C-alpha cells in the first residue's frame, strides 16, 4: 500500500483562530488534510504489521494480502469514494485498535483473526463504492456481517459467535451471504440531514464505539434522532454560522446510545475516530447542539495536536478537572478546557435562567482548570499560548452580567464540585494533620492556623456522581424545586440544600459526618454553613480534606462545625 508524503501548513489566521477555540471551514479543511495523512500513515503501518512475514492467523478468512490487494484496486478505480471510506471514523478506530493488538500492546475479547480480518470488510466496502465485481469473505460478529459506511446484515452463524460469510458483487448486485444489499434483511445506515450538513447514524459498525469493538445495536428511534439533529443544527446555524460550517466540514457520524438521566447526557469522541460523536439520546435539540459543539472541540484539538505539540510526554501528575469525578492527566485536561470553552461559548448565545446557569458555571470552571495548568512544566510555548488565549477570552466574558438566581446556583455548583473533589482525591500531609489535632482546643481559646496546601492527589472512589447537586439545581431552575427529588443519587439533605432549607441540610450533613469519614457530607456541610453565613464554611469549602483528616484524628464525636470554626480566617 503506497502512501504519498505531504507537508501541512496552517495559515497564521487559521492557526490563531484554532488557538482561540474557534475554527471556520477553512481551518477545518486544513485539519481534515492533516487527518487524511494521519489515517493513511496508520493504514500503512497496519499493512506493514500484517505482512505475510508476520505469520498472523486468518481463521476462516482469505489471506490478508488479498484484502489489501482488493482495497488498492478499488482505490485505483475510484480514489475519491474510497478515501471517504478510509476517513470514515470507525475505520480509524479499527486500524488503531488492530495495530495495537498485533503489536500486543492491548488485549481483546475478539479472536485476532476477526480483528485483522475486518480488513476484508473494509476492502469489500471500497470495492462496492468503486463498482467492482469481486468475491471475498468477511467476519461475522454476533450474527452480523457489516460493511463499513454501508450497513450490515444478520446472517446465520452455526459455528458460534465468530464466523465468516461470503460477500459477492456481480454486475452491480451485491450480496452478503443470502442478503442482497438494499433489499429485505439489509440494515443500511440512516442519515441525519440538516441545512448544509448530513451525518450518518451508525448503530452497527463493530468499531463505532471509539475503542474496542462491540456488537451491532440497531436503534428504532432513528426518526427521533433525525428530528433532534435538525433542531440542533438550526440552533447552531442561527447562533454561530461560521462554527456550524466548520463542524459540517469535520463531522461525519453520530453513534447513538441509550438515553441517560435528564441533565446527565453522555458523550465521547476519540483521536482515532476524527469526526464521530458517540452520544446518549438527547433530551432536546438544545442539548444535542451542545453535545455536538463539545465533541467537535475535542476533534479540533486532537487534529491540531496531530500537527503541533502542546505538551511534552512523560509526566505522572494529575489535575483538577471541574467537569470530571476523577483527577486528569495534563493532556486530558487540555482537551477538557478546549471542549468546555466551546460549551461556554455555546451557552453564551442562549437565553433564560438555565442557559445563564450553564454559561456562568462553565465559564468559571474552565477558568479554574486553566489556572490549574498555567504553570505546568510540561506545557510547550504553544501550549501556553493556547492556555493564555482561552483565558483572555473567558476573563473578558466575566464582565457580562447574568441573573442573580443563575449566578448563585452556578457558584453553589462550582464550590460543591471543587470541595467534594478535594475531599475524595487530596490526601493532606500526616505530620500537619497530627500537629493541628494536638493543638485543637474544643473551647476555642486557641485559633488554629491552616498550614500551606501540600496535599497530594491520591485518586479516591466517589460513591456517586459529583454533579448530583448540580443536576438538582438544573431541575430546580427549569422544572421547579419539587422535581429535584427524582435525581439519581440525591438524598433529602441535598434537596434541602438546593431548595433553601439550610437548617435541615446542616443537621443532616452533620449527622453523616459524625458517623464516620464521608467526603460528600463534609462538602455539603460547608455549603449549608456558607448559606447561613457561618465563618466555618470557608475552610470547609477550601480545604475539606484537611479538616476531615483532623476530625478523624480527634475522633468522630468531635463537633465538626466547632472544629472548622477554630481555624483562623
Secondary structure, 3 states (H helix, E strand, C coil): CCCCCCCCCCCHHHHHHHHCCCCCHHHHHHHHHHHHHHHHHHHHHHHHHCCHHHCCCCCCCCCHHHHHHHHHHHHHHCHHHHHHHHCCHHHHHHHHHHHHHHCCCCCCCCCHHHHHCHHHHHHHHHHHHHCCCEEEEEEEECCEEEECCCEEEECCCCCCCEEEEEEEEECCEEEECCEECCCCCEEECEEEEECCEEEEECCCCCCCCCCCCCCCCCCCCHHHHHHHHHHHHHHHHHHCHHHHHHHHHHCCEEEEECCCCCCCCCEECCCCCCCEEEEECCCCHHHHHHHHHHHHHHHHHHHHHCCCCCECCCCCCCECCCCCCCCECHHHHHHHHHHHHHHHHHHHCCCCHHHHHHHHHHHHHHHHHHHHHCCCCCECHHHHHHHHHHHHHHHHHCCCCCCHHHHHHHHHHHHHHHHHHHHHHEECCHHHHHHHHHHCCCCCCCCECCCCCCCEECCCCCCCCCCHHHHHHHHHHHHCHHHHHHCCCCCHHHHHHHCCCHHHHHHHHHHHHHHCCCHHHHHHHHHHHHHCCCCCHHHHHHCHHHHHHHHHHHCCCCCHHHHHHCECC
